[in-house]
Amino acid sequence: MTAADAHPTQPLPEWEQAPAPRRRRRAWPWIIALIIVVGLAVVAWFVAEAIARDLVQQTVKQEIRERLSLPADHPIDVTVPGVLIPQLIGGSLDEITVSSDDVPVGEYEGDVTVRATDVPIQQGADMGGATATVALDEEQLRGLLSAVEDFPADTVSLAEPDIRVATELQLFGAGFPVGVTLAPSVADGDIVLTPTSFELAGAQIDASRLSDQFGQLADIVVRDWTFCLAEYIPAGVTLTDVQVDGDVLVADADVDGAIVNDPALQAAGTCD
């Protein structure tokens, strides 16, 4: 018998055995999976956002073209700021801006921009309100003012901040050229053109001297000119300001939020 057999090795008590090493779970596959899922969700969100935005823009453009009888390819810009999907879920658009050039204003044309707030996407609800801006160049303004009786619309020119016209006063068979500078303003929703200076045959002259020299003939140039715009725009639109900005006349208006549902506000206004 060998020494090893005489003293056999006894097994360690169970509590003395070294514990088997724990197998660590790898975390990185889960992290990658989470990143992939989040990434796909973000991509899906932006895809849905882009689809929703395009749908809203195309719907607005189509509606405007139909209501204004514009050609199918007439350019219209539609801007909806902010993230769109939550607004659609909430039932209204916080803000929307629509602009287009050469839009009919009655029988004439102008460049129009409308900014509306709290615009409902379901029928029956009023919008919060809106503002509208119409810009008219010289040619467009001449067309609009041609409806004013005796006004020399074909001579209109714009020189910020005024409008200028030219006419001729007849006295004893002779014609005397008169230039008039007019300041635009708004009164009771009408455009008012007020003379501020005069030129007679190229020389400055005031209103009193012009009246003394030509008598009642001068009344046609020293008077205020009032132009009612109401019959060219919906009754729910109220003109608030007008000014010459560079080479265009800019008219600002407030729009009643109930115009989206009230036929009376949608109909053209009237002039007294």
Phi and psi in degrees as a GROMACS rama.xvg file:
@    title "Ramachandran Plot"
@    xaxis  label "Phi"
@    yaxis  label "Psi"
@TYPE xy
-87.0302  166.369  THR-2
-61.8807  -34.3957  ALA-3
-65.6859  -35.8976  ALA-4
-72.35  -32.0613  ASP-5
-69.4671  -29.5695  ALA-6
-126.391  74.1204  HIS-7
-64.7256  147.511  PRO-8
-75.0522  123.799  THR-9
-84.6926  140.856  GLN-10
-67.2814  145.216  PRO-11
-66.3048  146.059  LEU-12
-56.188  154.562  PRO-13
-58.4649  -34.3895  GLU-14
-75.922  -13.1716  TRP-15
-94.436  -5.93752  GLU-16
-71.3634  138.566  GLN-17
-66.6964  132.562  ALA-18
-66.7976  144.062  PRO-19
-68.0253  137.982  ALA-20
-60.795  136.26  PRO-21
-74.6243  139.421  ARG-22
-83.3076  116.034  ARG-23
-75.5748  134.218  ARG-24
-80.271  134.047  ARG-25
-75.4644  123.504  ARG-26
-84.9464  -26.711  ALA-27
-63.1094  -30.9589  TRP-28
-62.6974  -35.9161  PRO-29
-70.042  -38.4236  TRP-30
-62.6924  -45.8561  ILE-31
-62.8018  -42.4305  ILE-32
-61.2641  -41.8026  ALA-33
-63.32  -43.8779  LEU-34
-61.4833  -41.5189  ILE-35
-63.1269  -45.9101  ILE-36
-61.5425  -46.7197  VAL-37
-62.3943  -42.4677  VAL-38
-60.9992  -43.2123  GLY-39
-64.6977  -37.4157  LEU-40
-64.8979  -41.9318  ALA-41
-64.5717  -44.8567  VAL-42
-60.4552  -44.9253  VAL-43
-61.472  -38.3552  ALA-44
-61.9266  -47.5237  TRP-45
-69.5771  -33.8617  PHE-46
-64.4085  -45.7337  VAL-47
-64.0901  -39.7458  ALA-48
-62.65  -44.8962  GLU-49
-63.8753  -41.3002  ALA-50
-64.5786  -45.0419  ILE-51
-63.0272  -42.3776  ALA-52
-64.6359  -44.0417  ARG-53
-63.601  -39.1922  ASP-54
-64.0968  -44.5767  LEU-55
-63.5941  -46.4452  VAL-56
-62.1286  -45.2898  GLN-57
-66.6394  -36.4824  GLN-58
-65.1459  -44.2205  THR-59
-63.3198  -45.2392  VAL-60
-60.6546  -45.7617  LYS-61
-62.9725  -41.6573  GLN-62
-63.5801  -42.6169  GLU-63
-65.9169  -44.9643  ILE-64
-60.4074  -39.9256  ARG-65
-69.1673  -43.9366  GLU-66
-68.6467  -34.1504  ARG-67
-98.7273  4.79388  LEU-68
54.8762  43.7257  SER-69
-88.9646  154.712  LEU-70
-59.457  153.931  PRO-71
-61.6534  -24.8516  ALA-72
-102.606  11.885  ASP-73
-64.657  125.635  HIS-74
-66.9912  130.072  PRO-75
-137.389  130.415  ILE-76
-101.759  131.099  ASP-77
-125.612  124.296  VAL-78
-123.635  126.865  THR-79
-123.912  101.396  VAL-80
-72.3437  161.479  PRO-81
81.9573  176.467  GLY-82
-77.1948  128.83  VAL-83
-83.5441  -40.5566  LEU-84
-57.6696  -46.2398  ILE-85
-60.2226  -32.596  PRO-86
-67.0463  -41.0062  GLN-87
-65.2729  -39.4343  LEU-88
-63.7524  -38.3356  ILE-89
-74.0124  -11.7457  GLY-90
94.5816  1.85338  GLY-91
-156.688  156.548  SER-92
-94.5883  128.759  LEU-93
-59.5535  -41.2854  ASP-94
-157.973  143.65  GLU-95
-146.42  135.898  ILE-96
-120.178  128.053  THR-97
-123.123  131.33  VAL-98
-140.681  148.85  SER-99
-161.162  147.895  SER-100
-94.7332  155.969  ASP-101
55.8377  47.5968  ASP-102
-91.6223  135.947  VAL-103
-60.4743  129.164  PRO-104
-119.985  93.2413  VAL-105
66.9811  -126.293  GLY-106
-88.314  -0.341396  GLU-107
-119.734  -173.684  TYR-108
-130.38  154.764  GLU-109
-158.212  165.708  GLY-110
-93.2373  120.727  ASP-111
-116.35  137.5  VAL-112
-130.447  129.326  THR-113
-124.209  128.458  VAL-114
-117.315  115.765  ARG-115
-114.699  150.205  ALA-116
-124.9  152.436  THR-117
49.7839  57.291  ASP-118
-88.2325  115.983  VAL-119
-71.1647  148.117  PRO-120
-102.346  -0.487027  ILE-121
-115.171  153.47  GLN-122
-72.352  151.752  GLN-123
97.2521  -14.1406  GLY-124
-104.621  143.649  ALA-125
-83.3081  154.572  ASP-126
-87.6589  164.548  MET-127
-64.508  -38.1408  GLY-128
156.876  176.975  GLY-129
-160.073  158.348  ALA-130
-124.454  147.633  THR-131
-129.372  145.003  ALA-132
-129.757  130.167  THR-133
-119.048  125.559  VAL-134
-110.905  128.655  ALA-135
-120.79  127.699  LEU-136
-81.3689  -178.329  ASP-137
-59.1519  -44.9943  GLU-138
-63.5842  -44.1208  GLU-139
-65.1032  -39.8982  GLN-140
-66.2637  -38.4023  LEU-141
-59.6991  -42.9431  ARG-142
-62.3531  -41.5402  GLY-143
-67.7153  -44.135  LEU-144
-78.2853  -9.55956  LEU-145
-65.7828  -16.1508  SER-146
-78.4196  -11.1173  ALA-147
-83.6528  121.814  VAL-148
-60.9797  132.658  GLU-149
68.624  3.36325  ASP-150
-82.2956  131.93  PHE-151
-77.2789  66.1978  PRO-152
-62.2674  -31.0857  ALA-153
-71.5679  -7.85568  ASP-154
-104.952  3.97132  THR-155
-62.1245  134.751  VAL-156
-139.36  156.044  SER-157
-111.199  130.383  LEU-158
-142.895  96.874  ALA-159
-45.1086  128.74  GLU-160
-100.246  21.0048  PRO-161
-119.435  169.425  ASP-162
-110.788  139.012  ILE-163
-120.601  141.675  ARG-164
-136.027  163.298  VAL-165
-133.272  143.245  ALA-166
-147.62  -172.059  THR-167
-141.506  132.351  GLU-168
-102.958  132.251  LEU-169
-97.7329  128.627  GLN-170
-144.527  121.595  LEU-171
54.038  39.1093  PHE-172
80.0023  0.33744  GLY-173
-109.035  145.92  ALA-174
-100.426  132.858  GLY-175
-118.539  114.048  PHE-176
-68.8377  132.743  PRO-177
-127.098  127.78  VAL-178
-104.241  138.489  GLY-179
-127.712  132.229  VAL-180
-100.288  127.369  THR-181
-118.216  135.22  LEU-182
-98.8891  122.598  ALA-183
-82.2972  145.606  PRO-184
-154.777  178.477  SER-185
-123.63  132.925  VAL-186
-139.137  120.929  ALA-187
54.0616  36.7329  ASP-188
81.8482  0.375953  GLY-189
-104.239  153.463  ASP-190
-83.601  128.231  ILE-191
-118.925  128.322  VAL-192
-109.597  114.448  LEU-193
-109.327  124.854  THR-194
-63.8207  135.072  PRO-195
-118.948  -22.8532  THR-196
-158.191  159.18  SER-197
-136.056  151.4  PHE-198
-127.784  129.581  GLU-199
-114.03  113.969  LEU-200
53.4513  37.6749  ALA-201
88.1094  -4.52975  GLY-202
-108.568  140.808  ALA-203
-64.5461  140.292  GLN-204
-151.194  145.037  ILE-205
-90.8749  170.361  ASP-206
-64.1318  -38.8477  ALA-207
-66.1322  -42.7758  SER-208
-67.1291  -36.775  ARG-209
-63.8822  -41.0298  LEU-210
-67.6594  -39.7272  SER-211
-62.3041  -37.6893  ASP-212
-78.677  -36.5161  GLN-213
-112.863  -4.33489  PHE-214
61.4569  -137.207  GLY-215
-65.8371  -19.5668  GLN-216
-61.8304  -28.2122  LEU-217
-76.8349  -12.8141  ALA-218
-58.9247  -29.0048  ASP-219
-70.414  -18.7152  ILE-220
-111.577  -20.1161  VAL-221
-93.3782  0.550975  VAL-222
-87.1214  162.229  ARG-223
-80.0619  145.528  ASP-224
-109.512  126.246  TRP-225
-113.126  129.282  THR-226
-121.773  119.127  PHE-227
-86.089  119.386  CYS-228
-95.4019  -8.95421  LEU-229
-58.2404  -36.534  ALA-230
-73.6847  -7.58831  GLU-231
-101.161  -8.81652  TYR-232
-130.769  160.709  ILE-233
-60.9349  152.538  PRO-234
-62.8718  -24.4457  ALA-235
-81.6663  4.51008  GLY-236
-111.5  125.99  VAL-237
-119.302  122.672  THR-238
-67.3694  130.818  LEU-239
-117.945  -26.6219  THR-240
-159.256  152.181  ASP-241
-148.279  138.903  VAL-242
-158.683  157.379  GLN-243
-91.7596  121.778  VAL-244
-120.652  102.126  ASP-245
67.9254  -118.943  GLY-246
-108.44  22.4906  ASP-247
-134.45  153.345  VAL-248
-95.4319  125.665  LEU-249
-111.611  122.09  VAL-250
-112.187  128.989  ALA-251
-107.398  147.091  ASP-252
-145.12  152.76  ALA-253
-99.4353  143.902  ASP-254
-117.954  125.899  VAL-255
-65.3845  130.269  ASP-256
-63.4841  -22.0423  GLY-257
-79.6237  -0.999194  ALA-258
-64.3966  -23.032  ILE-259
-70.0773  -17.6155  VAL-260
-123.771  -18.5822  ASN-261
-96.3058  109.361  ASP-262
-58.9491  -32.4849  PRO-263
-64.5708  -36.0223  ALA-264
-77.4361  -24.5115  LEU-265
-78.5778  -25.9712  GLN-266
-71.9256  156.278  ALA-267
-63.1297  144.897  ALA-268
-74.6518  -175.745  GLY-269
-129.866  153.574  THR-270
-110.129  138.811  CYS-271
